[in-house]
Amino acid sequence: MQTKDEASVQVRNLVLPIAAAEALSSGIAHALGLGELTLKSTLNQPLVAEIELLDVKDLTAAEVVPSLASPEDFAKAGVDRQAFLNDLTFTPVLNASGKSVLRVTSSKPLSEPMVKFLVQVMWPN
């Protein structure tokens, strides 16, 4: 019933990469994808970024379930799962007539010029 998709991108002057492992699929007919990340905040502000959602088709926001990847996934990818990453919130914003995105936010300012994290996105087959 569920599929995982993780992406890797770099962003603007802050070079804020989203670290990636691999796209995992179980032979599903519908494959949601993650595209480019757009940074909306600056250093020493709470994080506000949007990751483009690709091939959303007729999915609803309730069907797209994003989260920070598990500690095991971080370990497999060789990415340090720093404690401040637990503050990240992932919200799908689906727009049939325009661009659908995964909004990534934090409640606290980010003072790191480079942040690596893995995001897991689940959706129905």
ABEGO torsion letter per residue (X at the ends): XBBBBBBBBBBEAAGBBBBBBBBBBAGBABBBBBBBBBBABBBGBBBBBBBBBBGAEABBAAABBBBBBBAAAAAAAGBBBBAAAAABBBBBBBBAABBBBBBBBBABBBABABBBBBBBBBBBX
